[in-house]
Amino acid sequence: MKKVIFTVMLVMILGACSDDGNDSNKNDNVNESSENTQQKNTNNAPNNNEDTVSEDPLDDVVAHFENDGFEIGEKTEKVAEMVGATDGFGIALDGTDIELYLYDDDSEDLEEIKENNEYDMDGFVFPALANGNIVIINYDEYPDEDDVVDAFNGY
């Protein structure tokens, strides 16, 4: 129930803040970036090699999911600051929405996620996993959660 309330609140805030008329351009840019990154990262190796890292590590994670066989859907804006992140977005994996966030390395929120595998946003606690300074949320909504977790941890 908390997830539903949180999601409704987030959708309402995003709807009020994010409609700037450029959504189609953003999705085109995401698809181009994912395609470019996928071409660079054809061996499914973790993206710690300079040759496989794009300018946006979150797009690299999406490309990694795509290389692992997930169908990538529409990218949706999120208010990253609400979870203490510097950047983030939602993305559909095989039709199920997950969220990816980028944190500063010294973020207290990131440390909390690493220690507890969850994020507490003003009493709304939900599962969250960190891989370096990238966090995935809503992965537990995916029908086979282990597949998403394995792919994320393999990045």
Residue pairs with C-beta under 8 A, 6 or more apart in sequence:
2 124
2 125
2 126
3 124
3 126
3 138
3 141
5 124
6 121
6 124
6 126
10 78
10 79
10 82
13 79
13 82
14 76
14 77
14 78
14 79
17 79
18 77
26 75
26 77
27 74
27 75
30 59
30 62
30 75
33 54
33 56
33 59
33 63
34 59
34 62
34 63
34 66
34 72
36 54
37 52
37 54
37 59
37 60
37 62
37 63
38 63
38 66
38 67
40 51
40 52
40 54
41 47
41 52
41 60
41 63
41 64
41 67
42 67
44 64
44 67
44 68
44 154
45 52
46 154
46 155
47 53
47 57
47 60
47 61
47 64
47 155
52 60
53 60
54 60
54 63
56 87
57 102
57 133
57 134
58 87
58 88
58 89
58 100
58 101
58 102
58 134
60 155
61 100
61 134
61 136
61 152
61 155
62 72
62 75
62 91
62 100
64 151
64 154
64 155
65 72
65 91
65 93
65 151
65 152
66 72
68 151
68 154
70 93
70 94
70 148
70 151
71 93
71 94
71 95
72 91
72 92
72 93
73 91
73 92
73 93
73 94
73 95
74 91
74 92
75 89
75 90
75 91
76 89
76 90
76 91
76 97
77 89
77 90
78 88
78 89
78 90
78 99
78 101
80 86
80 87
80 88
80 101
80 102
82 121
83 101
83 109
83 119
83 121
83 135
83 137
84 103
84 107
84 108
84 109
84 110
85 101
85 102
85 103
85 107
85 109
85 135
86 102
86 103
86 104
87 101
87 102
88 99
88 100
88 101
88 102
89 99
89 100
90 97
90 98
90 99
90 100
90 138
91 97
91 98
91 99
91 100
92 98
93 142
93 148
94 142
94 143
96 141
96 142
96 143
97 138
97 141
98 136
98 137
98 138
98 139
98 141
98 142
98 148
99 136
99 137
99 138
100 134
100 135
100 136
100 137
101 134
101 135
101 136
101 137
102 133
102 134
102 135
103 109
103 110
103 130
103 133
103 134
103 135
104 110
104 133
105 133
107 133
109 119
110 130
110 133
110 135
112 119
112 120
113 119
113 128
113 129
113 130
113 135
114 130
117 127
117 128
117 129
118 125
118 126
118 127
118 128
119 125
119 126
119 128
119 135
119 137
126 137
126 138
126 140
127 137
127 139
127 140
128 135
128 136
128 137
129 135
129 136
129 139
129 149
129 152
129 153
131 152
131 153
131 155
134 155
136 148
136 152
139 145
139 148
139 149
139 152
142 148
